[in-house]
């Protein structure tokens, strides 16, 4: 996309989802970043049980702790990406 001044504006998108891990009921948090039609999948070291994950909001459900971190801390980290 170009503006009137000829500067290019890049559109990017970030999505969070869980990826199944072998041999455990906890899943790994994946960040998918799309920029200029290129997609990169980044797997974090954050492990979450699916019942604690809100798919629609792409956040940890309110009131839960993960490895000693409150849901607010984890969600804040997700928002800074």
PyMOL Python script that loads the backbone (N, CA, C, O; Angstrom):
from pymol import cmd

cmd.read_pdbstr("""\
ATOM      1  N   UNK A   1       0.845  -1.167   0.000  1.00  0.00           N
ATOM      2  CA  UNK A   1       0.000   0.000   0.000  1.00  0.00           C
ATOM      3  C   UNK A   1       0.890   1.228   0.000  1.00  0.00           C
ATOM      4  O   UNK A   1       1.897   1.266   0.706  1.00  0.00           O
ATOM      5  N   UNK A   2       0.531   2.228  -0.780  1.00  0.00           N
ATOM      6  CA  UNK A   2       1.294   3.475  -0.812  1.00  0.00           C
ATOM      7  C   UNK A   2       0.388   4.632  -0.404  1.00  0.00           C
ATOM      8  O   UNK A   2      -0.815   4.620  -0.661  1.00  0.00           O
ATOM      9  N   UNK A   3       0.984   5.617   0.227  1.00  0.00           N
ATOM     10  CA  UNK A   3       0.236   6.810   0.625  1.00  0.00           C
ATOM     11  C   UNK A   3       0.405   7.866  -0.450  1.00  0.00           C
ATOM     12  O   UNK A   3       1.110   7.648  -1.435  1.00  0.00           O
ATOM     13  N   UNK A   4      -0.243   9.013  -0.266  1.00  0.00           N
ATOM     14  CA  UNK A   4      -0.146  10.115  -1.230  1.00  0.00           C
ATOM     15  C   UNK A   4       1.289  10.609  -1.386  1.00  0.00           C
ATOM     16  O   UNK A   4       1.670  11.077  -2.459  1.00  0.00           O
ATOM     17  N   UNK A   5       2.080  10.509  -0.331  1.00  0.00           N
ATOM     18  CA  UNK A   5       3.456  11.008  -0.376  1.00  0.00           C
ATOM     19  C   UNK A   5       4.415   9.988  -0.959  1.00  0.00           C
ATOM     20  O   UNK A   5       5.609  10.268  -1.067  1.00  0.00           O
ATOM     21  N   UNK A   6       3.932   8.817  -1.338  1.00  0.00           N
ATOM     22  CA  UNK A   6       4.776   7.797  -1.922  1.00  0.00           C
ATOM     23  C   UNK A   6       5.445   6.886  -0.912  1.00  0.00           C
ATOM     24  O   UNK A   6       6.198   5.990  -1.295  1.00  0.00           O
ATOM     25  N   UNK A   7       5.184   7.097   0.383  1.00  0.00           N
ATOM     26  CA  UNK A   7       5.758   6.231   1.402  1.00  0.00           C
ATOM     27  C   UNK A   7       5.003   4.912   1.443  1.00  0.00           C
ATOM     28  O   UNK A   7       3.788   4.864   1.254  1.00  0.00           O
ATOM     29  N   UNK A   8       5.731   3.873   1.688  1.00  0.00           N
ATOM     30  CA  UNK A   8       5.138   2.540   1.747  1.00  0.00           C
ATOM     31  C   UNK A   8       4.706   2.241   3.177  1.00  0.00           C
ATOM     32  O   UNK A   8       5.444   2.508   4.125  1.00  0.00           O
ATOM     33  N   UNK A   9       3.516   1.690   3.324  1.00  0.00           N
ATOM     34  CA  UNK A   9       3.002   1.263   4.626  1.00  0.00           C
ATOM     35  C   UNK A   9       2.921  -0.255   4.602  1.00  0.00           C
ATOM     36  O   UNK A   9       2.271  -0.841   3.736  1.00  0.00           O
ATOM     37  N   UNK A  10       3.584  -0.882   5.556  1.00  0.00           N
ATOM     38  CA  UNK A  10       3.555  -2.334   5.641  1.00  0.00           C
ATOM     39  C   UNK A  10       2.504  -2.764   6.649  1.00  0.00           C
ATOM     40  O   UNK A  10       2.431  -2.233   7.757  1.00  0.00           O
ATOM     41  N   UNK A  11       1.709  -3.713   6.257  1.00  0.00           N
ATOM     42  CA  UNK A  11       0.678  -4.235   7.135  1.00  0.00           C
ATOM     43  C   UNK A  11       1.180  -5.568   7.688  1.00  0.00           C
ATOM     44  O   UNK A  11       1.641  -6.429   6.939  1.00  0.00           O
ATOM     45  N   UNK A  12       1.083  -5.723   9.007  1.00  0.00           N
ATOM     46  CA  UNK A  12       1.480  -6.982   9.616  1.00  0.00           C
ATOM     47  C   UNK A  12       0.378  -7.440  10.564  1.00  0.00           C
ATOM     48  O   UNK A  12      -0.473  -6.661  10.993  1.00  0.00           O
ATOM     49  N   UNK A  13       0.426  -8.709  10.868  1.00  0.00           N
ATOM     50  CA  UNK A  13      -0.589  -9.305  11.710  1.00  0.00           C
ATOM     51  C   UNK A  13       0.091 -10.324  12.622  1.00  0.00           C
ATOM     52  O   UNK A  13       1.005 -11.027  12.193  1.00  0.00           O
ATOM     53  N   UNK A  14      -0.350 -10.405  13.874  1.00  0.00           N
ATOM     54  CA  UNK A  14       0.183 -11.371  14.820  1.00  0.00           C
ATOM     55  C   UNK A  14      -0.963 -12.184  15.385  1.00  0.00           C
ATOM     56  O   UNK A  14      -1.962 -11.626  15.838  1.00  0.00           O
ATOM     57  N   UNK A  15      -0.822 -13.507  15.362  1.00  0.00           N
ATOM     58  CA  UNK A  15      -1.819 -14.409  15.925  1.00  0.00           C
ATOM     59  C   UNK A  15      -1.151 -15.334  16.921  1.00  0.00           C
ATOM     60  O   UNK A  15       0.001 -15.730  16.744  1.00  0.00           O
ATOM     61  N   UNK A  16      -1.882 -15.675  17.971  1.00  0.00           N
ATOM     62  CA  UNK A  16      -1.395 -16.618  18.977  1.00  0.00           C
ATOM     63  C   UNK A  16      -2.277 -17.853  18.959  1.00  0.00           C
ATOM     64  O   UNK A  16      -3.497 -17.759  18.822  1.00  0.00           O
ATOM     65  N   UNK A  17      -1.655 -18.999  19.097  1.00  0.00           N
ATOM     66  CA  UNK A  17      -2.417 -20.246  19.172  1.00  0.00           C
ATOM     67  C   UNK A  17      -1.593 -21.285  19.909  1.00  0.00           C
ATOM     68  O   UNK A  17      -0.414 -21.075  20.192  1.00  0.00           O
ATOM     69  N   UNK A  18      -2.225 -22.405  20.215  1.00  0.00           N
ATOM     70  CA  UNK A  18      -1.535 -23.477  20.911  1.00  0.00           C
ATOM     71  C   UNK A  18      -1.191 -24.582  19.929  1.00  0.00           C
ATOM     72  O   UNK A  18      -1.968 -24.894  19.027  1.00  0.00           O
ATOM     73  N   UNK A  19      -0.009 -25.173  20.115  1.00  0.00           N
ATOM     74  CA  UNK A  19       0.448 -26.287  19.292  1.00  0.00           C
ATOM     75  C   UNK A  19       0.595 -27.496  20.203  1.00  0.00           C
ATOM     76  O   UNK A  19       1.229 -27.421  21.256  1.00  0.00           O
ATOM     77  N   UNK A  20       0.011 -28.596  19.793  1.00  0.00           N
ATOM     78  CA  UNK A  20       0.026 -29.819  20.592  1.00  0.00           C
ATOM     79  C   UNK A  20       1.458 -30.293  20.822  1.00  0.00           C
ATOM     80  O   UNK A  20       2.274 -30.311  19.900  1.00  0.00           O
ATOM     81  N   UNK A  21       1.752 -30.676  22.066  1.00  0.00           N
ATOM     82  CA  UNK A  21       3.054 -31.246  22.415  1.00  0.00           C
ATOM     83  C   UNK A  21       2.898 -32.740  22.614  1.00  0.00           C
ATOM     84  O   UNK A  21       1.861 -33.203  23.088  1.00  0.00           O
ATOM     85  N   UNK A  22       3.906 -33.482  22.261  1.00  0.00           N
ATOM     86  CA  UNK A  22       3.854 -34.939  22.401  1.00  0.00           C
ATOM     87  C   UNK A  22       3.983 -35.361  23.854  1.00  0.00           C
ATOM     88  O   UNK A  22       4.839 -34.860  24.583  1.00  0.00           O
ATOM     89  N   UNK A  23       3.130 -36.281  24.268  1.00  0.00           N
ATOM     90  CA  UNK A  23       3.247 -36.900  25.580  1.00  0.00           C
ATOM     91  C   UNK A  23       2.851 -36.060  26.771  1.00  0.00           C
ATOM     92  O   UNK A  23       3.156 -36.433  27.903  1.00  0.00           O
ATOM     93  N   UNK A  24       2.188 -34.949  26.564  1.00  0.00           N
ATOM     94  CA  UNK A  24       1.771 -34.115  27.686  1.00  0.00           C
ATOM     95  C   UNK A  24       0.444 -33.436  27.352  1.00  0.00           C
ATOM     96  O   UNK A  24       0.090 -33.273  26.184  1.00  0.00           O
ATOM     97  N   UNK A  25      -0.277 -33.047  28.391  1.00  0.00           N
ATOM     98  CA  UNK A  25      -1.552 -32.370  28.145  1.00  0.00           C
ATOM     99  C   UNK A  25      -1.363 -30.856  28.004  1.00  0.00           C
ATOM    100  O   UNK A  25      -2.319 -30.133  27.724  1.00  0.00           O
ATOM    101  N   UNK A  26      -0.137 -30.382  28.196  1.00  0.00           N
ATOM    102  CA  UNK A  26       0.136 -28.962  27.997  1.00  0.00           C
ATOM    103  C   UNK A  26       0.585 -28.725  26.560  1.00  0.00           C
ATOM    104  O   UNK A  26       1.293 -29.544  25.974  1.00  0.00           O
ATOM    105  N   UNK A  27       0.164 -27.601  26.005  1.00  0.00           N
ATOM    106  CA  UNK A  27       0.508 -27.237  24.635  1.00  0.00           C
ATOM    107  C   UNK A  27       1.466 -26.045  24.655  1.00  0.00           C
ATOM    108  O   UNK A  27       1.527 -25.303  25.635  1.00  0.00           O
ATOM    109  N   UNK A  28       2.200 -25.876  23.580  1.00  0.00           N
ATOM    110  CA  UNK A  28       3.144 -24.767  23.462  1.00  0.00           C
ATOM    111  C   UNK A  28       2.452 -23.588  22.793  1.00  0.00           C
ATOM    112  O   UNK A  28       1.714 -23.758  21.822  1.00  0.00           O
ATOM    113  N   UNK A  29       2.697 -22.388  23.321  1.00  0.00           N
ATOM    114  CA  UNK A  29       2.145 -21.173  22.735  1.00  0.00           C
ATOM    115  C   UNK A  29       2.952 -20.808  21.498  1.00  0.00           C
ATOM    116  O   UNK A  29       4.175 -20.679  21.561  1.00  0.00           O
ATOM    117  N   UNK A  30       2.269 -20.642  20.383  1.00  0.00           N
ATOM    118  CA  UNK A  30       2.905 -20.268  19.122  1.00  0.00           C
ATOM    119  C   UNK A  30       2.457 -18.870  18.724  1.00  0.00           C
ATOM    120  O   UNK A  30       1.276 -18.537  18.824  1.00  0.00           O
ATOM    121  N   UNK A  31       3.395 -18.060  18.277  1.00  0.00           N
ATOM    122  CA  UNK A  31       3.095 -16.746  17.719  1.00  0.00           C
ATOM    123  C   UNK A  31       3.318 -16.828  16.218  1.00  0.00           C
ATOM    124  O   UNK A  31       4.387 -17.236  15.764  1.00  0.00           O
ATOM    125  N   UNK A  32       2.327 -16.448  15.464  1.00  0.00           N
ATOM    126  CA  UNK A  32       2.446 -16.423  14.010  1.00  0.00           C
ATOM    127  C   UNK A  32       2.423 -14.964  13.580  1.00  0.00           C
ATOM    128  O   UNK A  32       1.443 -14.253  13.799  1.00  0.00           O
ATOM    129  N   UNK A  33       3.507 -14.536  12.970  1.00  0.00           N
ATOM    130  CA  UNK A  33       3.639 -13.151  12.528  1.00  0.00           C
ATOM    131  C   UNK A  33       3.603 -13.132  11.009  1.00  0.00           C
ATOM    132  O   UNK A  33       4.363 -13.845  10.354  1.00  0.00           O
ATOM    133  N   UNK A  34       2.719 -12.316  10.450  1.00  0.00           N
ATOM    134  CA  UNK A  34       2.623 -12.147   9.011  1.00  0.00           C
ATOM    135  C   UNK A  34       2.976 -10.711   8.681  1.00  0.00           C
ATOM    136  O   UNK A  34       2.391  -9.770   9.217  1.00  0.00           O
ATOM    137  N   UNK A  35       3.944 -10.559   7.786  1.00  0.00           N
ATOM    138  CA  UNK A  35       4.399  -9.223   7.399  1.00  0.00           C
ATOM    139  C   UNK A  35       4.706  -9.234   5.905  1.00  0.00           C
ATOM    140  O   UNK A  35       5.501 -10.044   5.430  1.00  0.00           O
ATOM    141  N   UNK A  36       4.082  -8.347   5.188  1.00  0.00           N
ATOM    142  CA  UNK A  36       4.321  -8.216   3.755  1.00  0.00           C
ATOM    143  C   UNK A  36       4.140  -9.564   3.041  1.00  0.00           C
ATOM    144  O   UNK A  36       4.949  -9.949   2.197  1.00  0.00           O
ATOM    145  N   UNK A  37       3.076 -10.258   3.396  1.00  0.00           N
ATOM    146  CA  UNK A  37       2.690 -11.558   2.829  1.00  0.00           C
ATOM    147  C   UNK A  37       3.651 -12.694   3.170  1.00  0.00           C
ATOM    148  O   UNK A  37       3.565 -13.758   2.557  1.00  0.00           O
ATOM    149  N   UNK A  38       4.553 -12.510   4.114  1.00  0.00           N
ATOM    150  CA  UNK A  38       5.447 -13.563   4.577  1.00  0.00           C
ATOM    151  C   UNK A  38       5.042 -13.955   5.988  1.00  0.00           C
ATOM    152  O   UNK A  38       4.734 -13.098   6.816  1.00  0.00           O
ATOM    153  N   UNK A  39       5.045 -15.267   6.259  1.00  0.00           N
ATOM    154  CA  UNK A  39       4.589 -15.765   7.554  1.00  0.00           C
ATOM    155  C   UNK A  39       5.736 -16.475   8.264  1.00  0.00           C
ATOM    156  O   UNK A  39       6.472 -17.263   7.670  1.00  0.00           O
ATOM    157  N   UNK A  40       5.863 -16.168   9.562  1.00  0.00           N
ATOM    158  CA  UNK A  40       6.866 -16.816  10.404  1.00  0.00           C
ATOM    159  C   UNK A  40       6.154 -17.354  11.638  1.00  0.00           C
ATOM    160  O   UNK A  40       5.383 -16.637  12.275  1.00  0.00           O
ATOM    161  N   UNK A  41       6.413 -18.622  11.977  1.00  0.00           N
ATOM    162  CA  UNK A  41       5.865 -19.227  13.186  1.00  0.00           C
ATOM    163  C   UNK A  41       6.958 -19.269  14.240  1.00  0.00           C
ATOM    164  O   UNK A  41       8.041 -19.802  13.998  1.00  0.00           O
ATOM    165  N   UNK A  42       6.676 -18.705  15.414  1.00  0.00           N
ATOM    166  CA  UNK A  42       7.620 -18.684  16.524  1.00  0.00           C
ATOM    167  C   UNK A  42       7.017 -19.463  17.682  1.00  0.00           C
ATOM    168  O   UNK A  42       5.938 -19.121  18.166  1.00  0.00           O
ATOM    169  N   UNK A  43       7.698 -20.497  18.123  1.00  0.00           N
ATOM    170  CA  UNK A  43       7.226 -21.255  19.282  1.00  0.00           C
ATOM    171  C   UNK A  43       7.908 -20.715  20.526  1.00  0.00           C
ATOM    172  O   UNK A  43       9.133 -20.607  20.586  1.00  0.00           O
ATOM    173  N   UNK A  44       7.103 -20.383  21.506  1.00  0.00           N
ATOM    174  CA  UNK A  44       7.637 -19.865  22.759  1.00  0.00           C
ATOM    175  C   UNK A  44       7.922 -21.028  23.696  1.00  0.00           C
ATOM    176  O   UNK A  44       7.654 -22.181  23.360  1.00  0.00           O
ATOM    177  N   UNK A  45       8.451 -20.736  24.841  1.00  0.00           N
ATOM    178  CA  UNK A  45       8.647 -21.764  25.870  1.00  0.00           C
ATOM    179  C   UNK A  45       7.483 -21.777  26.858  1.00  0.00           C
ATOM    180  O   UNK A  45       7.545 -22.442  27.892  1.00  0.00           O
ATOM    181  N   UNK A  46       6.439 -21.050  26.539  1.00  0.00           N
ATOM    182  CA  UNK A  46       5.257 -20.993  27.398  1.00  0.00           C
ATOM    183  C   UNK A  46       4.391 -22.205  27.096  1.00  0.00           C
ATOM    184  O   UNK A  46       4.000 -22.431  25.951  1.00  0.00           O
ATOM    185  N   UNK A  47       4.095 -22.986  28.133  1.00  0.00           N
ATOM    186  CA  UNK A  47       3.263 -24.187  27.983  1.00  0.00           C
ATOM    187  C   UNK A  47       1.961 -23.970  28.741  1.00  0.00           C
ATOM    188  O   UNK A  47       1.960 -23.543  29.895  1.00  0.00           O
ATOM    189  N   UNK A  48       0.852 -24.270  28.070  1.00  0.00           N
ATOM    190  CA  UNK A  48      -0.478 -23.970  28.594  1.00  0.00           C
ATOM    191  C   UNK A  48      -1.389 -25.177  28.365  1.00  0.00           C
ATOM    192  O   UNK A  48      -1.346 -25.815  27.313  1.00  0.00           O
ATOM    193  N   UNK A  49      -2.207 -25.472  29.364  1.00  0.00           N
ATOM    194  CA  UNK A  49      -3.258 -26.466  29.164  1.00  0.00           C
ATOM    195  C   UNK A  49      -4.347 -25.821  28.316  1.00  0.00           C
ATOM    196  O   UNK A  49      -4.696 -24.662  28.539  1.00  0.00           O
ATOM    197  N   UNK A  50      -4.884 -26.551  27.350  1.00  0.00           N
ATOM    198  CA  UNK A  50      -5.905 -25.974  26.466  1.00  0.00           C
ATOM    199  C   UNK A  50      -7.117 -25.390  27.198  1.00  0.00           C
ATOM    200  O   UNK A  50      -7.716 -24.425  26.722  1.00  0.00           O
ATOM    201  N   UNK A  51      -7.483 -25.963  28.345  1.00  0.00           N
ATOM    202  CA  UNK A  51      -8.649 -25.454  29.073  1.00  0.00           C
ATOM    203  C   UNK A  51      -8.393 -24.061  29.666  1.00  0.00           C
ATOM    204  O   UNK A  51      -9.343 -23.379  30.049  1.00  0.00           O
ATOM    205  N   UNK A  52      -7.136 -23.629  29.747  1.00  0.00           N
ATOM    206  CA  UNK A  52      -6.794 -22.307  30.280  1.00  0.00           C
ATOM    207  C   UNK A  52      -6.649 -21.259  29.179  1.00  0.00           C
ATOM    208  O   UNK A  52      -6.386 -20.092  29.470  1.00  0.00           O
ATOM    209  N   UNK A  53      -6.815 -21.658  27.928  1.00  0.00           N
ATOM    210  CA  UNK A  53      -6.589 -20.774  26.786  1.00  0.00           C
ATOM    211  C   UNK A  53      -7.903 -20.331  26.170  1.00  0.00           C
ATOM    212  O   UNK A  53      -8.777 -21.161  25.917  1.00  0.00           O
ATOM    213  N   UNK A  54      -8.057 -19.030  25.924  1.00  0.00           N
ATOM    214  CA  UNK A  54      -9.224 -18.471  25.262  1.00  0.00           C
ATOM    215  C   UNK A  54      -8.882 -18.291  23.780  1.00  0.00           C
ATOM    216  O   UNK A  54      -8.176 -17.350  23.419  1.00  0.00           O
ATOM    217  N   UNK A  55      -9.376 -19.184  22.926  1.00  0.00           N
ATOM    218  CA  UNK A  55      -9.046 -19.143  21.500  1.00  0.00           C
ATOM    219  C   UNK A  55      -9.499 -17.850  20.835  1.00  0.00           C
ATOM    220  O   UNK A  55      -8.771 -17.261  20.035  1.00  0.00           O
ATOM    221  N   UNK A  56     -10.696 -17.420  21.170  1.00  0.00           N
ATOM    222  CA  UNK A  56     -11.259 -16.253  20.510  1.00  0.00           C
ATOM    223  C   UNK A  56     -10.450 -14.993  20.811  1.00  0.00           C
ATOM    224  O   UNK A  56     -10.164 -14.204  19.911  1.00  0.00           O
ATOM    225  N   UNK A  57     -10.084 -14.807  22.073  1.00  0.00           N
ATOM    226  CA  UNK A  57      -9.326 -13.612  22.479  1.00  0.00           C
ATOM    227  C   UNK A  57      -7.815 -13.787  22.325  1.00  0.00           C
ATOM    228  O   UNK A  57      -7.063 -12.815  22.400  1.00  0.00           O
ATOM    229  N   UNK A  58      -7.370 -15.036  22.108  1.00  0.00           N
ATOM    230  CA  UNK A  58      -5.954 -15.371  21.979  1.00  0.00           C
ATOM    231  C   UNK A  58      -5.172 -14.930  23.221  1.00  0.00           C
ATOM    232  O   UNK A  58      -4.132 -14.277  23.136  1.00  0.00           O
ATOM    233  N   UNK A  59      -5.719 -15.315  24.369  1.00  0.00           N
ATOM    234  CA  UNK A  59      -5.117 -14.965  25.654  1.00  0.00           C
ATOM    235  C   UNK A  59      -5.372 -16.071  26.674  1.00  0.00           C
ATOM    236  O   UNK A  59      -6.231 -16.932  26.484  1.00  0.00           O
ATOM    237  N   UNK A  60      -4.593 -16.024  27.772  1.00  0.00           N
ATOM    238  CA  UNK A  60      -4.831 -16.925  28.891  1.00  0.00           C
ATOM    239  C   UNK A  60      -6.107 -16.459  29.585  1.00  0.00           C
ATOM    240  O   UNK A  60      -6.320 -15.260  29.765  1.00  0.00           O
ATOM    241  N   UNK A  61      -6.948 -17.404  29.969  1.00  0.00           N
ATOM    242  CA  UNK A  61      -8.198 -17.057  30.631  1.00  0.00           C
ATOM    243  C   UNK A  61      -7.934 -16.378  31.969  1.00  0.00           C
ATOM    244  O   UNK A  61      -6.956 -16.675  32.654  1.00  0.00           O
ATOM    245  N   UNK A  62      -8.817 -15.473  32.320  1.00  0.00           N
ATOM    246  CA  UNK A  62      -8.700 -14.684  33.541  1.00  0.00           C
ATOM    247  C   UNK A  62      -8.702 -15.563  34.782  1.00  0.00           C
ATOM    248  O   UNK A  62      -9.490 -16.503  34.891  1.00  0.00           O
ATOM    249  N   UNK A  63      -7.802 -15.244  35.721  1.00  0.00           N
ATOM    250  CA  UNK A  63      -7.771 -15.908  37.010  1.00  0.00           C
ATOM    251  C   UNK A  63      -6.801 -17.069  37.124  1.00  0.00           C
ATOM    252  O   UNK A  63      -6.705 -17.679  38.189  1.00  0.00           O
ATOM    253  N   UNK A  64      -6.074 -17.397  36.052  1.00  0.00           N
ATOM    254  CA  UNK A  64      -5.167 -18.538  36.078  1.00  0.00           C
ATOM    255  C   UNK A  64      -3.715 -18.092  36.155  1.00  0.00           C
ATOM    256  O   UNK A  64      -3.361 -16.996  35.723  1.00  0.00           O
ATOM    257  N   UNK A  65      -2.879 -18.967  36.717  1.00  0.00           N
ATOM    258  CA  UNK A  65      -1.438 -18.739  36.792  1.00  0.00           C
ATOM    259  C   UNK A  65      -0.725 -19.802  35.962  1.00  0.00           C
ATOM    260  O   UNK A  65      -1.150 -20.956  35.915  1.00  0.00           O
ATOM    261  N   UNK A  66       0.354 -19.403  35.316  1.00  0.00           N
ATOM    262  CA  UNK A  66       1.187 -20.323  34.542  1.00  0.00           C
ATOM    263  C   UNK A  66       2.608 -20.260  35.069  1.00  0.00           C
ATOM    264  O   UNK A  66       3.269 -19.227  34.966  1.00  0.00           O
ATOM    265  N   UNK A  67       3.075 -21.357  35.630  1.00  0.00           N
ATOM    266  CA  UNK A  67       4.447 -21.440  36.144  1.00  0.00           C
ATOM    267  C   UNK A  67       4.781 -20.274  37.077  1.00  0.00           C
ATOM    268  O   UNK A  67       5.873 -19.710  37.006  1.00  0.00           O
ATOM    269  N   UNK A  68       3.854 -19.923  37.937  1.00  0.00           N
ATOM    270  CA  UNK A  68       4.086 -18.844  38.894  1.00  0.00           C
ATOM    271  C   UNK A  68       3.832 -17.449  38.353  1.00  0.00           C
ATOM    272  O   UNK A  68       3.977 -16.473  39.089  1.00  0.00           O
ATOM    273  N   UNK A  69       3.460 -17.328  37.094  1.00  0.00           N
ATOM    274  CA  UNK A  69       3.153 -16.025  36.489  1.00  0.00           C
ATOM    275  C   UNK A  69       1.643 -15.875  36.361  1.00  0.00           C
ATOM    276  O   UNK A  69       0.953 -16.810  35.953  1.00  0.00           O
ATOM    277  N   UNK A  70       1.138 -14.710  36.707  1.00  0.00           N
ATOM    278  CA  UNK A  70      -0.300 -14.489  36.603  1.00  0.00           C
ATOM    279  C   UNK A  70      -0.707 -14.380  35.133  1.00  0.00           C
ATOM    280  O   UNK A  70       0.120 -14.107  34.263  1.00  0.00           O
ATOM    281  N   UNK A  71      -1.971 -14.593  34.881  1.00  0.00           N
ATOM    282  CA  UNK A  71      -2.484 -14.480  33.515  1.00  0.00           C
ATOM    283  C   UNK A  71      -2.230 -13.087  32.957  1.00  0.00           C
ATOM    284  O   UNK A  71      -1.990 -12.937  31.758  1.00  0.00           O
ATOM    285  N   UNK A  72      -2.280 -12.053  33.820  1.00  0.00           N
ATOM    286  CA  UNK A  72      -2.013 -10.683  33.364  1.00  0.00           C
ATOM    287  C   UNK A  72      -0.600 -10.536  32.822  1.00  0.00           C
ATOM    288  O   UNK A  72      -0.389  -9.884  31.799  1.00  0.00           O
ATOM    289  N   UNK A  73       0.372 -11.141  33.506  1.00  0.00           N
ATOM    290  CA  UNK A  73       1.763 -11.060  33.061  1.00  0.00           C
ATOM    291  C   UNK A  73       1.956 -11.737  31.708  1.00  0.00           C
ATOM    292  O   UNK A  73       2.606 -11.191  30.817  1.00  0.00           O
ATOM    293  N   UNK A  74       1.390 -12.919  31.565  1.00  0.00           N
ATOM    294  CA  UNK A  74       1.518 -13.652  30.305  1.00  0.00           C
ATOM    295  C   UNK A  74       0.831 -12.898  29.164  1.00  0.00           C
ATOM    296  O   UNK A  74       1.394 -12.759  28.078  1.00  0.00           O
ATOM    297  N   UNK A  75      -0.370 -12.420  29.413  1.00  0.00           N
ATOM    298  CA  UNK A  75      -1.106 -11.682  28.377  1.00  0.00           C
ATOM    299  C   UNK A  75      -0.416 -10.373  28.019  1.00  0.00           C
ATOM    300  O   UNK A  75      -0.441  -9.966  26.857  1.00  0.00           O
ATOM    301  N   UNK A  76       0.194  -9.709  28.984  1.00  0.00           N
ATOM    302  CA  UNK A  76       0.954  -8.484  28.699  1.00  0.00           C
ATOM    303  C   UNK A  76       2.135  -8.788  27.796  1.00  0.00           C
ATOM    304  O   UNK A  76       2.439  -8.018  26.885  1.00  0.00           O
ATOM    305  N   UNK A  77       2.800  -9.906  28.043  1.00  0.00           N
ATOM    306  CA  UNK A  77       3.924 -10.312  27.202  1.00  0.00           C
ATOM    307  C   UNK A  77       3.453 -10.582  25.789  1.00  0.00           C
ATOM    308  O   UNK A  77       4.117 -10.189  24.830  1.00  0.00           O
ATOM    309  N   UNK A  78       2.321 -11.242  25.645  1.00  0.00           N
ATOM    310  CA  UNK A  78       1.769 -11.507  24.311  1.00  0.00           C
ATOM    311  C   UNK A  78       1.462 -10.204  23.595  1.00  0.00           C
ATOM    312  O   UNK A  78       1.711 -10.085  22.395  1.00  0.00           O
ATOM    313  N   UNK A  79       0.924  -9.224  24.313  1.00  0.00           N
ATOM    314  CA  UNK A  79       0.546  -7.949  23.699  1.00  0.00           C
ATOM    315  C   UNK A  79       1.725  -7.123  23.224  1.00  0.00           C
ATOM    316  O   UNK A  79       1.569  -6.275  22.346  1.00  0.00           O
ATOM    317  N   UNK A  80       2.909  -7.357  23.791  1.00  0.00           N
ATOM    318  CA  UNK A  80       4.075  -6.549  23.413  1.00  0.00           C
ATOM    319  C   UNK A  80       4.752  -7.041  22.152  1.00  0.00           C
ATOM    320  O   UNK A  80       5.664  -6.388  21.644  1.00  0.00           O
ATOM    321  N   UNK A  81       4.323  -8.177  21.642  1.00  0.00           N
ATOM    322  CA  UNK A  81       4.979  -8.742  20.445  1.00  0.00           C
ATOM    323  C   UNK A  81       4.607  -7.954  19.221  1.00  0.00           C
ATOM    324  O   UNK A  81       5.058  -8.273  18.121  1.00  0.00           O
TER     325      UNK A  81
END
""", "prot")
cmd.dss("prot")
cmd.show_as("cartoon", "prot")
cmd.util.cbc("prot")
cmd.orient("prot")
